[in-house]
């Protein structure tokens, strides 16, 4: 899930030149984005970016895309690729792309291009209706338990919904599904928060070092898990992946490595993103009592409320691709291998796609790119939706109305949103 910047790259073949004043303005926009105020409201900064045009040069190289239709087209087109292992090697040894965590992530599903991507995606399987139904019962039970604990806290005062519910539900769901011991969950969650920097837009050297360390620990953990599971194959996804990889790959070490990359990426993909969706959705619910009442009175609006939350403030604000060959993007020349950053968080507020885009309106015509598009469309979307629907439904049917105690804080990121707290109380 690369959302990454081509630091130090030279823009070759762009028919637009950036006046240094525009370049300075864009640098300043991005430094504002990474500050707490920028994280609280990135959308007004995106509006300034959009005013420079739907496709504008990024100061560090590559392009920034804020128009919804262009982002959508790039995601669905075979002319745009993931920055894969070979692309990363071409960027040179002294770039962020040669960091061990970047190399490691380059072997996971969302960093592969066809034909390798097609092969591995097939081996990954899908969350079909039967699986989601089975998981639905487990998720219902987990949500019930988490809301009981939330209520216990609320009876004695305020409670941090992010820590008690949003951070817990995804790890309990995926940990249970993959058969990971519950004692390991807190550490795994911590490691996923650390590894994310290698996928961020402009990571610092110290952030990359944290990603490298986290990824090394995750590698040891998951390789051990795969080898252990091989000795007692059962009816679980890791065992299924072992069987599928064994059919594809005669070399057992290579097969184990294939399973490891799948298990690793499913964990990385499933935790922060879903936690952020759960917190964002709950923030939108509790900050305006009319929204809580709307869902309590019309539970059939639960799915639409979740989709509008995904449009309004998606967990992933940037998705990146590189040009397969020289081409034109909305009239702008792009050279082969150049990177484009699809500013999905901005594109969701594109007035050409959504009238009155800053209005939160679950009744609007749906349409978002929160789960990407084309061949890399998120494999876990049905599971993320299941968790969000179950939580929203139980919240508004079981609990009395909650209210926001104070505005939450966000981690200083650009691509991957993360609410640090969500303090609520009984209304
Ligand atoms: C709200 C929660 C989630 C969001 C916003 C989200 C977002 C995304 C996005 C944007 C991509 C594509 C990246 C790209 O195009 O480069 C993606 C891919 C993926 N996601 Fe999710 N995701 C979520 C939850 C999950 C969950 C729960 C799982 C697994 C259980 C999961 C597994 C995957 C996998 C395996 C891919 C790679 C697909 C491919 O490259 O073919 N995601 N996700």
Boltz pocket constraint, residues with backbone or C-beta under 6 A from the ligand:
constraints:
  - pocket:
      binder: B
      contacts: [[A, 1], [A, 2], [A, 109], [A, 110], [A, 111], [A, 121], [A, 174], [A, 265], [A, 266], [A, 269], [A, 270], [A, 271], [A, 273], [A, 274], [A, 277], [A, 314], [A, 315], [A, 316], [A, 319], [A, 320], [A, 369], [A, 370], [A, 371], [A, 372], [A, 373], [A, 375], [A, 376], [A, 377], [A, 378], [A, 379], [A, 380], [A, 381], [A, 383], [A, 384]]
      max_distance: 6.0
